[in-house]
Amino acid sequence: MRPMQGPRFAFGPFVLDPGAGTLLRNGVPVAVGYRGLKLLAALVGQPGEVLGKAELMDAAWPGRAVEEGNLTVQIAQLRKLLGPAADGGEWIATVPRVGYRFTGAIEQLGGMKRKPLPLPDKASIAVLPFVNYSSGPEQESFADGLTEDLITDLSRTAGLFVIARNSAFAYKGKAMDVRLIAEELGVRYLLEGSARRAAGRVRINAQLVDAVSGEQLWAERFDRSLEDIFAVQDEVTGKIVEALLGRLGAPPPRNRPKSLEAYDLCVRARKLMDDSPQTAREAHLMLTRAVSLDPQYAEAYRWLAINHWMGWVHSGGPTQSSRSLALELARKAVAIDANDAGCRWVLAYLLAYERSFAEADAEFAKAIELDPNEADAWAALSDIAVLAGRIEEGLEHIRKAFRLNPFPPSWYYLTLGQAQYASGEYEAAVETLRRDETYRTSSRRFLAASLAQLGRLDEARAEVELFLVGNPHFTTRHWAKTEPFRDAATLEHFVDGYRKAGLPE
């Protein structure tokens, strides 16, 4: 949605643009996955240098604990995708027991600098990932959970513009000038901090910085019993709100977990849900355990609902029974915490797919009222609005989601591409959807339809072939029945594109 920064890299017949998320071979886009693209960018960025496995895994899975086998699989897929170099060798060489290095000659090309985002007309803030000064991956999750909770607490405060978690965590582990971060995110204020957890105690340092002037507005150190962690979060939120808005105000009380073990499990599970069906099943076990430890923990039910909705918990993919269970879990989450916007929008989205449209619309409205900074709610609402025929409204919602979440998860691109297709902006849809190469989100069906409407039928059919590899049982008829369309003309527009592209009837 906005020009990306940074250089592009040419090697052999390829041009890699890490900022735009594209790889071209002789000018033609290559379907490379998100993780593979991140790995290739890390290797190409330091040609000839040996990059350790830990460094590469952090590049592709920042802040996540993943098995080394995932890296091996991704490297093998990259080698297959790139094919042999001009000399017959491999572009990526293995350095036994150490890591990998890129062996090709690189030409660095110029790139467009990312334009600074304009500041909102209200106090704007991003919470940067708190630095973990404890040992062990579970302590890393604790620091991440603290960051996420502060983002949620602040975003529910009237009068603040708060950057979403996904974009804040794009800076995890990166040493960057605060002014540059603030420019990229389009905010004035940044909250930085660190956390140390040991022997039943927690020490938190936090500071609020005005990135425009460089002035420190507020700083404090908290040294408390671990049981007081949520009271500390409330205190930090209150101090920030007071510093930015000149008054001490608090949003409605949140549903806090009674069990710190349940809290830790939920934070760890959230990180696993985006990777694969296997890790999503691991997340399911963690969330189930969290619910058993704390049956009144709303957020655990919310994430369980999403996991069931995606069908990853079940070997056969999503079924009507799994989606019914997802709806039941989402209702449970809202019943426990009616003030949680995240629980509300998840329920709203599931209700729309059940065609309970009036109730869905009411839940979306309540979610936005509770937290107008909930970027995922705006993105989900865009999807539902477009299928209802409210296309301009849907485009406005997804633009709002991108502004709150400038470095979003891949499904935002699917949602934007779908809205662009619906409005007849086929060229824009192609550009958008080629930034989302994940089979899970199935964005290729919209990409194929957009190409077909442009008359680029060979490209469209190539995308259809790739789409059907990941979705072999797809039929247009079944899709039309299961998607929550409310507008016949919009449905026919999508079906027309699918038919032209050659998707199965």
ABEGO torsion letter per residue (X at the ends): XBBBBEBBBBBEABBBBAAAGBBBBGGBBBBBBAAAAAAAAAAAABBGBBBBAAAAAAAABBGBBBBAAAAAAAAAAAAAAAEBBAAGBBABBBBBGAEBBBABBBBBBBBBBBBBBBBBABBBBBBBBBBBABBEAAAAAAAAAAAAAAAAAAAABBGBBBBBAAAAAAABGBBBBAAAAAAAAGBABBBBBBBBBBGGBBBBBBBBBBAAAGBBABBBBBBBBAAAAAAAAAAAAAAAAAAAAGBBBBBBBBBBBABAAAAAAAAAAAAAAAABAAAAAAAAAAAAAAAAABAABAAAAAAAAAAAAAGAABAAEBBAAAAAAAAAAAAAAAAABAABAAAAAAAAAAAAAAGBAAAAAAAAAAAAAABAABAAAAAAAAAAAAAAGBAAAAAAAAAAAAAABABBBAAAAAAAAAAAAAAGBAAAAAAAAAABABAAAGAAAAAAAAAAAAGBAAAAAAAAAAAAAABAABBAAAAAAABBBABAAAAAAAAAAAAAAGBBX
